[in-house]
Structure formats: structure tokens, C-alpha cells
Amino acid sequence: MDRLEEYIRKNRKELDKYNPSPEVWKGIRSNMHKGRRELIRWLSAAAMIVVILAIASFFYVGKDKGKNNPELVESEIYYNNLVNDLYNEATPLLTGYPDIEKELLSDLSQLDSICNDIKKDLRDNVDNQEVIEALINNYRIKTHILEDMLDVLKQNENTSEKNKDNAL
């Protein structure tokens, strides 16, 4: 290389007279970064694959194991809808009895807490029939409380209406 450098130094002025065409410069630029671009493409593809696998494994591992039992899912939906319907029916009747409403909400809150504990046990023991039965029993207790409360409220409403009619 020493000869090449010497030649370039001696003939610098003559060599600077000629300018390469723009196509030559484009070719030089594309060849300079060609290997780098391919490396970036491969790394990008590998990163996307890693992200996709991580997300897929997260959803697979993090999936709620209790959802594998279709009967349990169906029971939960049924009882939740029943509890909501009964509570919505009782709400207008409870407006005159704030103490009873507070006590009812407290009882339902305790049952929800127990239900969450049972669901945690269910995640640990997916096939444990006793845990599933305890969960369903919890839902039944909720519905019985609401049904009994609704019956009492309706009876009170009927007796108060009869008293109003008799007063007239």
C-alpha cells in the first residue's frame, strides 16, 4: 500500500480533475451498508418472534384455569345474573329501609369475599369437585338471602298499602 499512497500523493492534482458519476457514489453507499442492513433485518425478525412467543406464553400460562370447566362458567353466569336481577328488584323497595339495605350490602360483600377466596382455591385445585360445590353453594346462599329479603319487603309493602286503603 505504500506504493499506492505514494502514487496518489504525487499525482493528486491530476486525479482530482476527474469526478465519478452519481451512480458510482450510489453503488459505493449501497455496498457499504449492505451487510449492516441484512443484520438489522435478521435482528428485527428475531425480536418480533421473541415478542410473539412471549405474549403467547403469557396468555397460555396466565389463563384462568377455572375457565376450563364449562359447567362452572355456565353456573357462574347463571347465578350472577340471578343475583343482579334480584338485587335490582329489591333496590326500589329498600329505599324506605336504609338500615336493611346497609346490612344486605354488608352480607353480600362478605359472600363476595368468600367467593374470591374459593376462586383462589379453585385455581390451585382445578378438578377438585368440593371447591366447585362450595363456590356454587356460595352463589345459592346469595340468592336465598336476596329472595328472602325481597319476600319480606314485598309483604311489608302489601301490608302498608292495605293499611292505607283501610284508613280511607
Stockholm file with secondary structure:
# STOCKHOLM 1.0

chainA/1-168         MDRLEEYIRKNRKELDKYNPSPEVWKGIRSNMHKGRRELIRWLSAAAMIVVILAIASFFYVGKDKGKNNPELVESEIYYNNLVNDLYNEATPLLTGYPDIEKELLSDLSQLDSICNDIKKDLRDNVDNQEVIEALINNYRIKTHILEDMLDVLKQNENTSEKNKDNAL
#=GR chainA/1-168 SS CHHHHHHHHHTHHHHTTCCCCHHHHHHHHHHHSHHHHHHHHHHHHHHHHHHHHHHHHHHHHHSCGGGGCHHHHHHHHHHHHHHHHHHHHHHHHHTTCHHHHHHHHHHHHHHHHHHHHHHHHHHHCTTCHHHHHHHHHHHHHHHHHHHHHHHHHHHHHHHHHHHHHHHC
#=GC SS_cons         CHHHHHHHHHTHHHHTTCCCCHHHHHHHHHHHSHHHHHHHHHHHHHHHHHHHHHHHHHHHHHSCGGGGCHHHHHHHHHHHHHHHHHHHHHHHHHTTCHHHHHHHHHHHHHHHHHHHHHHHHHHHCTTCHHHHHHHHHHHHHHHHHHHHHHHHHHHHHHHHHHHHHHHC
//
